[in-house]
């Protein structure tokens, strides 16, 4: 049994626990999130923690958890984690940027069809005993124009699915992206929004995105168009969206993410968008499919396993990237995270030389704050050498893999 313990919070899919235990890790699972103080107390016994969107890994949590070696975000977003502080403390954070893309993309396509046919409203009326059969205000999506804001993993998947259904696809991204199929890049957000029948948002939460779709931006949209937000709750000004729907400027909207969301399924949900016509409200379920959650569980647990057993950091969102081959049987692997200042490598190599070790391989990657060094050595006392390296003033964390 590997003496490494992982805490999995928020009902993470069992595939994560299975993968980690198969690799020899000890795993404890909890269904819900923990408060800051509860989390600090719980993490005293764990080297890694896995979470979804509700658990907050704050500066205090990180500073008061010196044994924490890594964090796994079993979702796409990482804004619930203080990435900068984790970097400074030598804690790589891994997420799942690919696993739920199909689930979110399919939901967006479904919502486009549902909005264009007013399925939410007619479904509710049928349940209430009303027979609201009418073609008025109902449309096919074929031949319409979809504008995608943010052409990343999910946006590009939506693009492919939409085009296969006969839509013209436009997209806008602040980073130049290669279009898939016949999608066309737009020069500005205003150009995209003014030409689209549907606008679907797929942007991350960055300093640029909170409130990026407000009253002015919504006014650029075509009268009778639709807005879909399955990205981040902070991106859209909800009050402005509600006004545009009430005035009839927008014909409908689908929102899966909100500025403030309930902490659990028992807490009451409230929004200015409630009870407005042709508005689909869903409880942050874009990636909530069995397939996506199983895939996320395996993707993030694989990253954690690769880091602890090999030292690989490929895919870490806040850490120097290293893809490392398996360790040779006759060697020991020493890992060192250090402050990125001049002379560190020279000091470490001096200690290696003094120990009489033979360097089989050496890998180094840096960012503006830290450096990450991996050395495969033939050495008699790897733990002793690791301790000497850790005692350097520049060292943050060091460990041995054998």
Secondary structure, 3 states (H helix, E strand, C coil): CCCCEEEECCCCCHHHHHHHHHCCCEEEECCCCCCHHHHHHHHHHCCEEEECCCCCECHHHHHCCCCCCEEEECCCCCCCECHHHHHHCCCEEECCCCCCHHHHHHHHHHHHHHHHCCHHHHHHHHHCCCCCCCCCCCCCCCCCEEEEECCCHHHHHHHHHHHHCCCEEEEECCCCCCCCCCCEECCCHHHHHHHCCEEEECCCCCCCCCCCECHHHHHHCCCCEEEEECCCCCCECHHHHHHHHHHCCEEEEEECCCCCCCCCCCCCCCCCCCCCCCEEECCCCCCCCHHHHHHHHHHHHHHHHHHHHHCCCCCECCCCCCCCCCCCCCCEEEEEEEECCCCHHHHHHHHHHHHCCEEEEEEEEECCCEEEEEEEEECCCHHHHHHHHHCCCCEEEEEEEC
